[in-house]
Amino acid sequence: MSKTRYVTWATTKKEEKVFITLELFIDTMKIEVVTYDAKLIDKTMEDKFIKSWTVYEAIDLPKPNETLFTSFTDPSILPEHIKVDDNAGAIRILQNEWSFLIINSKILEEYITRLNELKAKVKELNEYNNDVFLEAKEFWDNILEMSKSKEISKEKVNEIKNEIDEVFSKLKDLKENLQKEKEALTESYKLKVDSALKDINAKLQKDNVLFKSLIDELKLLSNDLKNQNLIREVKQQLNSEIDEAFQAVKNKREEVLGQPQDRSSKNQDFIEKLRKSLEYDLKDLAFNEKRVDDARVSQLELQLREAKIKVIKDKIESKQKKLEELENKLK
């Protein structure tokens, strides 16, 4: 427990020697000041105050002269009529230490509020949310930093840990459920793509092949694949299979139409590079739009992000037009 009690000798305006106790109440930022007649405080009683009362042990208190309350927002934590000239430096140090305790307590209150908000968010989740996970991780990292600098007691850290562990446990369960759903979706979608590619290959073997129709089918399949949240390795495999099917259709078209090989591959490398560049710009746009919506972003960063979004959108529009022109040439 942080020390919120202090004792010292003092004098009144009438130059009467008194023994005073000070106790800080952090929640209200009030200090209780109790004065005792010096005649009532012998060496034994003084030791009881110093060694027992200041560490929150119960003692039989003598009858006080007066009990006063000062506010931590006042110029001094002592009443105006009480002076501690012989111990003024210690009072200033005490005031600084208590100021730290109050500020630290308010910060901890904010963290407890954030913890309760996190728990409420997780309770309402029906599926895993990585943003909530990152928020919980950032929260716990901050608590650990406070613990390292001894700004929070071990008991409080353990208390918070028990609660944040429940948050992480719920998120872990949701993530495992999401992974199972992802695996099931991946397996189902793989069967769909395999069937579609098998059908396209069968059409390719027939007479009077409609090459444009097959290419359009493959484009739809490729675009749909990009939007699917599948297991990465399987998604990459399916993407490669679709690319192979594209190439098979183009080779067959050149064979049937008797045109040069470079008719379908002249601009293919450039198109692939352009697609990858466009995908990067779209991800960059999504990231910046997400930052703009983040309430924690400063006004300066918000202005920079908004300016960058305009530049990215212009680049995307230009590349999309160029990509459409090049793809039309290959039809």
Buried (B, 14 or more C-beta within 10 A) or exposed (E): EEEBBBBBBBBBEEEEEBBBBBBBEBEEBBBBBBBBBBEBBEEEBEEBBBEEBBEEEEEEBBEBBBEBEBEBEEEEBBBEEBBBEEBEEEBEEBBEBBEEBBEBBEBBEEBBEBBEEBBEBBEEEEEBBEEBBEBBBEBBEEBEEBBEEEBBEEEBBEEBBEEBEBBBEBBEEBBEEBEEEBEEBBEEBBEBBEEBBEEBEEBBEEEEBEBEEBBEBBEEBBEEBEEBEBBEEBBEBBBEBBEEBBEBBBBBBBEEEEEEEEEBBBBBEEBEEBBEBBEEBBEBBEEBEEBBEEEEBEEEEBEBBEEBBEEBEEBBEEBBEBBEEBBEEBE
